[in-house]
């Protein structure tokens, strides 16, 4: 072991944590520690290497394939002659891997930063040992480097959760970390899980010709969504995939087409490939956080305050390892806040988790922000909702859409927008005006639904008219111009 090397800042994790090296820190010495993924150094974290970006590149490919299959209903004769899986895979990672490698090279070779490719563990206050496990850095594989920092940021992300019955079975399985790099498309696949990752991969692989079975312990897929949309999505999924709800594997073994799962009701589900998509757990274990005085919550998340500070002075945390929201745009927001706070200790900024949106890039696409109908009722609002079908607006006709829904939730008495939930093409983009209305309202709070619906133009016949019509369909207080004063009778004065 070498003598300890001291830095102004040590960052554990190269995802959103890597963006902490802002121009404000260019004159400081910074160490970035990352243990990579499998046998390769994968600078850029989950999003770049095994998450958001490659999955969406596969999703778009799946949508192209599905468009070809569906062309006949528009009067266009087309056939899908085949899917060249290796070409698809290599095109995607042929773009992603060089970005990851370039990020590593930049941190390794820059004058003010250093990259450590291995696993970090606290051995004292803001002091760590890093076991070098991967080549590509300046340190010998197998060596243990001791480093310390004036400040340390824990941004180690999360990893796939694997149910014990599968982990103990001895049966080979894939997770989101490796399934996109397989060499051949299987004929069939069993996906265990019913959340975002399961829904996205079920869409990708089924669109590329794989027969997909989904096994989830919950009664609906995407159960965290508004109940109406969750049920609508589950009903649609049953027409496309072999869906088993309220089901957990009781036993897993080799057999059938490759792997067999015994369910509690006696059903046996089989497929060539088993994909485990049962959520993710924070990468907080193994960091020696006790030695640093950093508290951890019962669910494994590092405990932070609204500024990103942990219980240990000079130690911060952000992203999946600490946040209640396992979303890249949340990690990026938290990184921006922590980056400011690192260099402005007397003017701390706070995380803003009031209106965190999310999207699921499955088929149909799903997006959500704010309160669900059930949550709004639980909080005592006088709830009014409107669910508008895509197929009832002009562009929805053009698309021949029969399944798309856009639901808005509001307070009937105040007209306050409370939430929005969409299922259908481009829903992750269509929902953005409502995210803006919730987040950027005036001093009295979010814009009312009437202000949002009638305070601006809506392009005709754009698909965004589904949002306009949903807002207009709500039973709320009359329209009020945000720039005018009103008397108690509701008339402008």
PyMOL commands that set and color helices and strands:
alter all, ss='L'
color gray80, all
select helices_A, chain A and resi 16-20+23-25+45-49+52-74+85-109+164-167+179-181+196-207+227-240+289-292+319-321+328-343+373-378+390-392+394-399+427-430+432-439+449-454+465-472
alter helices_A, ss='H'
color red, helices_A
select strands_A, chain A and resi 5-12+30-34+113-124+127-132+144-154+158-160+188-192+211-215+242-244+249-255+258-263+268-271+273-276+280-282+315-317+358-360+366-370+383-389+405-411+417-423
alter strands_A, ss='S'
color yellow, strands_A
deselect
rebuild
show_as cartoon
